[in-house]
Amino acid sequence: MKCIVWFRKDLRLTDNPALLEAIRLKADIIPLFILENHNRWQPGGASRWWLHHSLADLNSKLEGKMVFRQGKAASILKELIVESGATAVFWNRRYGPEDIAIDTALKSELQDKGILVKTFNSHLLFEPWEITNNQGKFFQVFTPYWKKCIAQANISKPIPPPPEIQLLDYTKNSLTSLNLLPTQPDWATGLRQTWTPGEAGAQERFDHFLGDLKGYKGNRNRLDREATSHLSPHLAWGEISVRQIWHGIYAHIASNLAIETDALTFLSEIGWREFSYHLLYHVPTLPQQPLKPQFANFPWQENPSAFKKWAQGLTGYPIVDAGMRELWHTGYMHNRVRMIVASFLIKDLLLPWQDGEAWFWDTLVDADLANNSANWQWVAGCGADAAPYFRIFNPVLQGEKFDPEGNYVRRWVPELRLLSNDFIHKPWQTSSIKLKEAGIKLGSTYPEPIINHDKARLRALEIYKSLP
Ligand SMILES: Cc1cc2nc3c(=O)[nH]c(=O)nc-3n(C[C@H](O)[C@H](O)[C@H](O)COP(=O)(O)OP(=O)(O)OC[C@H]3O[C@@H](n4cnc5c(N)ncnc54)[C@H](O)[C@@H]3O)c2cc1C
């Protein structure tokens, strides 16, 4: 039997059920990747960079026999079936609303043509439809959702990588034909310095993180400590499976009970990822529309200049600017700062959360439709289990709490590096003598705050309170 294994968000050999089922059936395998350029949520710039390198890694493990195509998935698959004489197509499931529509239609069309189609779960611990509340409905609050998941958890062991794969050669186009890398200009230097996309890079991150797991609970919000796993882009592209993580963590707890609390806190973050997928599946409009209908007519401002300053890290609030510059340079931002910059955009500047979501989509290497939209809605207060409307992050206090010595700010906003710890998060309150000593001229070497936070906070509270 000739079988096409269609890789999507599962760029790995280990614990890849679609691939392993094709091997189990002793099929001759055609490994395929399609860059679907008709879909709304195509990978943004940073994700394309990641995707290129991840595919290069996978292709090298598949003896350079991956087939790379670009266009509409349905036409490409049908074409390849005719060309190769394949009688089976296997894939691992994905959960974006558009993806589900494409896959469902394709599955029935191919089955009607007598093609064997098999689909699997490789991306999640729990299928989004598996977990329901006592009324049989989907959960909108995280804690009971995760409790139910844990109670129901019977997570199968990850399947080891196959010793041998029987591959067919239908390559026509090389990976470079997908044009995933930036060229003019090549802005990816910071990404190259920060990341190793691919299965080995993912495993290395995970192993390294296991060694550092102690203290995760206490340190995960600290911006000046490397306390979190940085697994998000590897998970987004499926270079490591969430089942590998689950079992890896439990094996680690068994060998070292002292890390149990940290480990369970970490797994609950993985739980937020599951919850986001649960929400996206049940609320397909999550990426565009507020989950709470009373937010539909929110009086957003129009202010392209403020948006640009936010995106470029030139708001005059050091913690916001540090986060936005970290994002631009590395394609990543610490979770705490994501919340701070998102709150600033939405509640201080009153700019639509969808604009921030789109910027993140383009610039994050871990851009993930479920996680990104659920979290933007969470910060805006219009999502499930969302931050209450009166929770408006104060960028100065947040900086002082989570970056007490200002090291994170000094790293990403080097023009402030000579400011003392007392003022690093509020340079506009520094005396002119101290500013001069630090070589700072506000409004020239570093911006004045683009908005007064205290006034902006009151303005936002008024609006939020007046919502129906
Ligand atoms: C406005 C905003 C937008 C976000 N956009 C994305 C996105 O596009 N892609 C993305 O993967 N995460 C997103 N997050 C969630 C979170 O910030 C990142 O997952 C996390 O910072 C990744 O770092 P880490 O792997 O070191 O996390 P760790 O603390 O090591 O957590 C382990 C894993 O758990 C998951 N996770 C952690 N926190 C969350 C969360 N709040 N929601 C959902 N999953 C979580 C991630 O898969 C992460 O890799 C967003 C958060 C905010 C506030």
The ligand as a Gaussian input file, in Angstrom:
#p B3LYP/6-31G(d) Opt

LIG

0 1
 C       -1.704000      38.133000      25.128000
 C       -1.117000      36.751000      25.146000
 C       -0.910000      36.075000      23.947000
 C       -0.372000      34.769000      23.953000
 N       -0.147000      34.130000      22.757000
 C        0.338000      32.856000      22.751000
 C        0.575000      32.164000      21.540000
 O        0.309000      32.649000      20.438000
 N        1.120000      30.916000      21.619000
 C        1.404000      30.306000      22.806000
 O        1.898000      29.173000      22.813000
 N        1.161000      30.935000      23.962000
 C        0.646000      32.191000      23.987000
 N        0.435000      32.823000      25.183000
 C        0.583000      32.059000      26.445000
 C        1.945000      32.127000      27.134000
 O        2.388000      33.436000      27.232000
 C        3.026000      31.302000      26.422000
 O        2.539000      30.011000      26.139000
 C        4.258000      31.154000      27.338000
 O        4.765000      32.425000      27.660000
 C        5.307000      30.330000      26.630000
 O        6.490000      30.278000      27.390000
 P        6.999000      28.924000      28.020000
 O        6.921000      27.841000      27.011000
 O        8.314000      29.208000      28.639000
 O        5.887000      28.677000      29.140000
 P        5.861000      27.678000      30.376000
 O        5.542000      28.485000      31.600000
 O        7.048000      26.834000      30.421000
 O        4.549000      26.818000      30.080000
 C        4.576000      25.551000      29.410000
 C        3.613000      25.536000      28.259000
 O        2.270000      25.715000      28.721000
 C        1.532000      26.452000      27.751000
 N        1.082000      27.713000      28.356000
 C        1.704000      28.436000      29.318000
 N        0.957000      29.515000      29.633000
 C       -0.136000      29.468000      28.850000
 C       -1.285000      30.299000      28.702000
 N       -1.471000      31.412000      29.426000
 N       -2.213000      29.949000      27.784000
 C       -2.082000      28.842000      27.026000
 N       -1.013000      28.015000      27.124000
 C       -0.064000      28.328000      28.031000
 C        2.460000      26.737000      26.585000
 O        2.276000      25.733000      25.600000
 C        3.832000      26.635000      27.248000
 O        4.857000      26.296000      26.337000
 C       -0.081000      34.140000      25.195000
 C       -0.289000      34.846000      26.390000
 C       -0.789000      36.134000      26.363000
 C       -1.018000      36.843000      27.673000

